[in-house]
Amino acid sequence: MKPVLLPLALGLALAVPLGARARADGLGNIVKAVCLSAFENEMSLVGKIPPAGMASYACDCVEQRIRAGSGIEAARSLCRQATAERYPI
């Protein structure tokens, strides 16, 4: 490979994983935003005030499960149980 093309090839090789990571981070942000909205709505419907950190814990759990390959319903169910054990209200 010509020395002039090496920086271009390295730049392209690095851009693909960075682009994929940015999309994954964007998806994670969307999952968290939807989760937080649903969490706040559910707490409001049942008339409870969640303790500090509960929403973040629950939604971080959902995001991590989805990133690991779980479906939305499976992630929601597992994280709901884990959150209820950590934050019994």
Rosetta constraint file for C-alpha pairs under 8 A:
AtomPair CA 1 CA 5 HARMONIC 6.66 0.50
AtomPair CA 1 CA 6 HARMONIC 6.68 0.50
AtomPair CA 2 CA 6 HARMONIC 6.55 0.50
AtomPair CA 3 CA 7 HARMONIC 7.62 0.50
AtomPair CA 4 CA 8 HARMONIC 7.56 0.50
AtomPair CA 5 CA 9 HARMONIC 6.14 0.50
AtomPair CA 6 CA 10 HARMONIC 6.11 0.50
AtomPair CA 7 CA 11 HARMONIC 5.95 0.50
AtomPair CA 8 CA 12 HARMONIC 6.23 0.50
AtomPair CA 9 CA 13 HARMONIC 6.15 0.50
AtomPair CA 10 CA 14 HARMONIC 6.15 0.50
AtomPair CA 11 CA 15 HARMONIC 6.02 0.50
AtomPair CA 12 CA 16 HARMONIC 6.54 0.50
AtomPair CA 13 CA 17 HARMONIC 7.49 0.50
AtomPair CA 14 CA 18 HARMONIC 6.39 0.50
AtomPair CA 15 CA 19 HARMONIC 5.90 0.50
AtomPair CA 16 CA 20 HARMONIC 6.21 0.50
AtomPair CA 17 CA 21 HARMONIC 6.05 0.50
AtomPair CA 18 CA 22 HARMONIC 6.13 0.50
AtomPair CA 19 CA 23 HARMONIC 6.28 0.50
AtomPair CA 20 CA 24 HARMONIC 6.17 0.50
AtomPair CA 21 CA 25 HARMONIC 6.01 0.50
AtomPair CA 22 CA 26 HARMONIC 6.02 0.50
AtomPair CA 23 CA 27 HARMONIC 6.10 0.50
AtomPair CA 24 CA 28 HARMONIC 6.05 0.50
AtomPair CA 25 CA 29 HARMONIC 6.15 0.50
AtomPair CA 26 CA 30 HARMONIC 6.30 0.50
AtomPair CA 27 CA 31 HARMONIC 6.14 0.50
AtomPair CA 28 CA 32 HARMONIC 6.14 0.50
AtomPair CA 28 CA 63 HARMONIC 5.91 0.50
AtomPair CA 28 CA 67 HARMONIC 7.83 0.50
AtomPair CA 29 CA 33 HARMONIC 6.09 0.50
AtomPair CA 30 CA 34 HARMONIC 6.16 0.50
AtomPair CA 31 CA 35 HARMONIC 5.97 0.50
AtomPair CA 31 CA 59 HARMONIC 7.85 0.50
AtomPair CA 31 CA 62 HARMONIC 7.77 0.50
AtomPair CA 31 CA 63 HARMONIC 6.12 0.50
AtomPair CA 32 CA 36 HARMONIC 5.95 0.50
AtomPair CA 32 CA 59 HARMONIC 5.54 0.50
AtomPair CA 32 CA 60 HARMONIC 6.96 0.50
AtomPair CA 32 CA 62 HARMONIC 7.80 0.50
AtomPair CA 32 CA 63 HARMONIC 6.47 0.50
AtomPair CA 33 CA 37 HARMONIC 6.21 0.50
AtomPair CA 34 CA 38 HARMONIC 6.18 0.50
AtomPair CA 35 CA 39 HARMONIC 5.94 0.50
AtomPair CA 35 CA 59 HARMONIC 5.65 0.50
AtomPair CA 35 CA 62 HARMONIC 7.78 0.50
AtomPair CA 36 CA 40 HARMONIC 6.06 0.50
AtomPair CA 36 CA 55 HARMONIC 6.43 0.50
AtomPair CA 36 CA 56 HARMONIC 7.72 0.50
AtomPair CA 36 CA 59 HARMONIC 6.47 0.50
AtomPair CA 37 CA 41 HARMONIC 6.12 0.50
AtomPair CA 38 CA 42 HARMONIC 6.04 0.50
AtomPair CA 39 CA 43 HARMONIC 6.19 0.50
AtomPair CA 39 CA 55 HARMONIC 6.63 0.50
AtomPair CA 40 CA 44 HARMONIC 6.09 0.50
AtomPair CA 40 CA 55 HARMONIC 7.91 0.50
AtomPair CA 41 CA 45 HARMONIC 6.17 0.50
AtomPair CA 42 CA 46 HARMONIC 6.36 0.50
AtomPair CA 43 CA 47 HARMONIC 5.96 0.50
AtomPair CA 43 CA 48 HARMONIC 5.30 0.50
AtomPair CA 43 CA 49 HARMONIC 6.59 0.50
AtomPair CA 43 CA 50 HARMONIC 7.08 0.50
AtomPair CA 44 CA 48 HARMONIC 6.34 0.50
AtomPair CA 44 CA 49 HARMONIC 7.71 0.50
AtomPair CA 50 CA 54 HARMONIC 6.31 0.50
AtomPair CA 50 CA 55 HARMONIC 7.52 0.50
AtomPair CA 50 CA 89 HARMONIC 7.54 0.50
AtomPair CA 51 CA 87 HARMONIC 7.47 0.50
AtomPair CA 53 CA 57 HARMONIC 6.02 0.50
AtomPair CA 54 CA 58 HARMONIC 6.15 0.50
AtomPair CA 54 CA 83 HARMONIC 7.09 0.50
AtomPair CA 54 CA 87 HARMONIC 6.68 0.50
AtomPair CA 55 CA 59 HARMONIC 6.08 0.50
AtomPair CA 56 CA 60 HARMONIC 5.81 0.50
AtomPair CA 57 CA 61 HARMONIC 6.14 0.50
AtomPair CA 57 CA 83 HARMONIC 7.00 0.50
AtomPair CA 58 CA 62 HARMONIC 6.39 0.50
AtomPair CA 58 CA 79 HARMONIC 5.92 0.50
AtomPair CA 58 CA 80 HARMONIC 6.81 0.50
AtomPair CA 58 CA 82 HARMONIC 7.94 0.50
AtomPair CA 58 CA 83 HARMONIC 5.74 0.50
AtomPair CA 59 CA 63 HARMONIC 6.14 0.50
AtomPair CA 59 CA 79 HARMONIC 7.98 0.50
AtomPair CA 60 CA 64 HARMONIC 6.11 0.50
AtomPair CA 61 CA 65 HARMONIC 6.14 0.50
AtomPair CA 61 CA 75 HARMONIC 7.71 0.50
AtomPair CA 61 CA 79 HARMONIC 5.74 0.50
AtomPair CA 62 CA 66 HARMONIC 6.17 0.50
AtomPair CA 62 CA 72 HARMONIC 7.83 0.50
AtomPair CA 62 CA 75 HARMONIC 5.28 0.50
AtomPair CA 62 CA 76 HARMONIC 6.00 0.50
AtomPair CA 62 CA 79 HARMONIC 6.03 0.50
AtomPair CA 63 CA 67 HARMONIC 6.14 0.50
AtomPair CA 64 CA 68 HARMONIC 6.14 0.50
AtomPair CA 65 CA 69 HARMONIC 6.47 0.50
AtomPair CA 65 CA 70 HARMONIC 5.45 0.50
AtomPair CA 65 CA 75 HARMONIC 5.44 0.50
AtomPair CA 66 CA 70 HARMONIC 4.78 0.50
AtomPair CA 66 CA 71 HARMONIC 6.19 0.50
AtomPair CA 66 CA 72 HARMONIC 6.59 0.50
AtomPair CA 66 CA 75 HARMONIC 6.36 0.50
AtomPair CA 70 CA 74 HARMONIC 6.14 0.50
AtomPair CA 70 CA 75 HARMONIC 5.82 0.50
AtomPair CA 71 CA 75 HARMONIC 6.05 0.50
AtomPair CA 72 CA 76 HARMONIC 6.01 0.50
AtomPair CA 73 CA 77 HARMONIC 6.04 0.50
AtomPair CA 74 CA 78 HARMONIC 6.11 0.50
AtomPair CA 75 CA 79 HARMONIC 5.93 0.50
AtomPair CA 76 CA 80 HARMONIC 5.86 0.50
AtomPair CA 77 CA 81 HARMONIC 6.36 0.50
AtomPair CA 78 CA 82 HARMONIC 6.25 0.50
AtomPair CA 79 CA 83 HARMONIC 5.85 0.50
AtomPair CA 80 CA 84 HARMONIC 6.09 0.50
AtomPair CA 81 CA 85 HARMONIC 6.28 0.50
AtomPair CA 82 CA 86 HARMONIC 6.29 0.50
AtomPair CA 83 CA 87 HARMONIC 5.75 0.50
AtomPair CA 83 CA 88 HARMONIC 7.87 0.50
AtomPair CA 84 CA 88 HARMONIC 5.14 0.50
AtomPair CA 84 CA 89 HARMONIC 7.49 0.50
